Amino acid sequence: ALLKENVSPAGEVNYPGFQGDPRFTQYLEYLVETDPEAFATTEEKLAFWINAYNALTIKGILDGLSPSGFFSRITFFKSTDYKVAGREINLYDLERDIIIPFHEPRIHFAINCASASCPILIPEAYTADKLEQQMEANTIAFINNELKNTFDLEKKVASISKIFDWFPEDFERPAGSVQKYLANYVNDPEISTLLAQDGFRVQYLKYDWSLNGTPPK
């Protein structure tokens, strides 16, 4: 409900809408008390952890933290612990030690780091029954978003998100290469064909760490 009320379809987040809302406090308490290992399916567990990551990112912003600068990113991702599933963990370790080991590359387009270059925060929670559909839609939207990735057929240059530079093995494992992974999702058939042949020269776009919405009060 909070996501629906405070996140636009384009992913713009109204952070003041989460401030002081008892529903958000209740959800954070739920994260502390819940053991996702008790869930029956992988989809339930992964949905729990994606939602946890996104909620804790929002909490970090509400607590006055920011990923906008180099040193503030260290504090935001590595030096701030949150209570979740009966343990304390920072966002960096939550992503790398818990979420990435699911070996699902599309999680990179589901978790949100509160920044403009991130995949958008969608205006709904992730659920086990919709997880496949949600992750697939996110991946298609992100890869075909010209603000995140561009493909120059004439020059054969792919200017793509730093996410593919930070986590190449996650995309290489299922597809053989980052370009071959992109080929599965790019809408343009000519671009897809060239990507499938590793035919582009790849360069990575500068990451925009500015806030993805209205800052908290």
C-alpha positions in Angstrom: 0.0 0.0 0.0 2.8 2.4 0.9 4.6 1.7 -2.4 1.4 2.2 -4.4 0.8 5.5 -2.6 4.3 6.9 -2.8 6.0 5.6 -5.9 5.1 6.7 -9.4 5.0 4.3 -12.3 8.3 5.9 -13.5 9.9 5.0 -10.1 9.9 8.5 -8.6 9.8 8.0 -4.8 8.0 10.3 -2.4 10.1 9.7 0.6 8.1 12.0 2.9 5.2 9.7 2.4 7.0 7.0 4.3 8.0 9.2 7.2 6.2 8.6 10.4 3.7 6.2 8.8 3.0 3.4 11.3 2.6 0.9 8.4 6.3 1.3 7.5 7.3 0.9 11.1 5.2 -2.3 11.3 6.8 -3.6 8.1 10.3 -3.0 9.5 9.3 -4.9 12.6 8.0 -7.7 10.5 11.4 -7.9 8.8 13.2 -8.3 12.1 10.9 -11.0 13.4 10.4 -13.1 10.3 12.5 -16.2 9.4 12.4 -16.6 5.6 14.0 -20.0 5.9 10.6 -21.2 7.2 9.0 -20.3 3.8 8.2 -23.2 1.6 9.4 -22.0 -1.7 12.5 -20.2 -3.2 10.1 -17.6 -4.7 8.8 -16.7 -1.2 12.3 -16.4 0.1 13.6 -14.3 -2.7 10.6 -12.0 -2.7 11.1 -11.5 1.1 14.8 -10.5 0.6 14.1 -8.2 -2.4 11.4 -6.4 -0.4 13.7 -6.2 2.6 16.5 -4.7 0.6 14.2 -2.0 -0.9 12.6 -1.2 2.4 15.9 -0.9 4.2 17.1 1.4 1.4 14.1 3.6 2.1 14.9 3.6 5.8 18.5 4.6 5.1 17.3 7.7 3.2 14.8 8.5 6.0 17.6 8.2 8.5 19.5 10.9 6.7 22.0 8.7 4.9 22.8 9.1 1.2 24.6 7.2 -1.6 25.3 10.4 -3.5 29.0 10.8 -2.6 31.9 8.3 -2.4 32.3 8.3 1.4 28.6 8.6 2.0 28.1 5.5 -0.1 30.5 3.5 2.2 28.3 4.6 5.1 25.1 3.9 3.2 26.0 0.4 1.9 28.7 -1.0 4.2 28.9 0.8 7.6 25.2 0.8 8.5 23.6 -2.3 9.9 19.9 -3.1 9.9 18.0 -5.8 11.8 16.4 -8.3 9.5 15.5 -12.0 10.0 17.0 -12.1 13.5 20.4 -10.7 12.5 22.2 -7.5 11.8 23.4 -6.9 8.2 24.3 -4.0 6.0 23.0 -3.5 2.4 26.2 -4.5 0.8 26.3 -7.9 2.5 22.6 -8.4 2.1 22.9 -8.1 -1.7 26.1 -10.1 -2.1 25.8 -12.7 0.6 22.1 -13.4 0.6 20.4 -12.2 -2.6 23.0 -12.9 -5.3 23.5 -16.5 -4.1 20.0 -17.2 -5.4 21.8 -17.1 -8.8 19.0 -15.1 -10.4 20.5 -12.2 -12.4 17.2 -10.4 -12.7 17.5 -9.4 -9.0 19.8 -6.6 -10.2 16.7 -5.0 -11.8 14.5 -5.5 -8.8 16.6 -4.2 -5.9 16.8 -0.4 -5.7 19.6 1.8 -4.3 17.6 5.0 -4.1 19.6 6.5 -7.1 18.7 7.8 -10.5 20.7 5.2 -12.4 19.3 2.3 -10.5 16.5 0.2 -11.9 13.3 1.8 -10.7 11.5 0.9 -7.5 8.2 -0.4 -8.7 5.0 0.7 -7.0 4.2 -2.7 -5.5 5.8 -5.3 -3.3 7.3 -8.4 -4.7 5.2 -11.6 -4.1 6.0 -15.2 -4.7 3.1 -15.7 -7.2 4.1 -12.7 -9.3 7.9 -12.8 -8.9 8.7 -14.2 -12.3 6.4 -11.8 -14.1 7.8 -8.8 -12.0 11.4 -9.6 -12.5 11.0 -10.3 -16.3 9.1 -7.0 -16.8 11.8 -5.1 -14.8 14.6 -6.6 -16.8 13.0 -5.8 -20.2 12.2 -2.2 -19.1 15.7 -1.5 -17.7 17.6 -2.9 -20.7 15.5 -1.1 -23.2 15.5 2.2 -21.3 17.7 4.6 -23.4 18.6 6.5 -20.2 20.2 3.3 -18.9 21.6 1.6 -22.0 22.1 2.6 -25.6 23.2 0.7 -28.6 24.8 2.4 -31.7 24.5 0.0 -34.6 26.5 2.1 -37.0 29.5 2.4 -34.7 28.8 -0.9 -33.0 29.2 0.6 -29.6 27.1 -0.5 -26.6 26.9 2.1 -23.8 25.5 0.2 -20.9 24.8 0.5 -17.2 27.7 0.0 -14.7 25.6 -2.8 -13.2 26.9 -5.0 -16.0 30.4 -4.0 -15.1 30.0 -4.6 -11.3 28.4 -8.0 -11.6 29.5 -9.5 -15.0 29.6 -13.1 -13.7 25.9 -13.0 -12.8 25.1 -12.4 -16.5 27.8 -14.5 -18.0 26.8 -17.6 -16.0 23.4 -18.1 -17.7 24.2 -16.6 -21.1 27.9 -16.9 -21.8 28.6 -13.2 -21.9 27.0 -9.9 -20.9 26.2 -9.1 -24.5 24.5 -12.4 -25.0 22.5 -11.8 -21.9 21.4 -8.4 -23.2 20.5 -10.0 -26.6 17.7 -12.0 -24.8 16.0 -8.8 -23.8 16.7 -6.1 -26.3 13.5 -5.3 -28.3 15.3 -4.3 -31.5 16.0 -7.6 -33.5 19.0 -6.1 -35.3 20.7 -5.0 -32.1 19.8 -8.4 -30.5 21.4 -10.3 -33.3 24.7 -8.3 -33.0 24.7 -8.7 -29.3 24.3 -12.4 -29.6 27.5 -12.4 -31.6 29.3 -10.3 -29.0 29.5 -7.8 -31.8 29.6 -4.5 -29.9 32.4 -2.6 -28.3 31.2 -2.1 -24.7 31.6 1.0 -22.7 30.0 1.7 -19.3 27.9 4.8 -18.5 28.7 7.0 -15.5 26.4 6.1 -12.7 24.1 8.9 -11.4 23.9 8.6 -7.7 21.4 11.5 -7.2 18.3 10.7 -5.2 15.4 9.0 -7.1 12.6 11.2 -5.8 11.6 13.8 -3.3 13.9 13.9 -0.2 12.5 13.3 3.3 11.7 16.3 5.4 
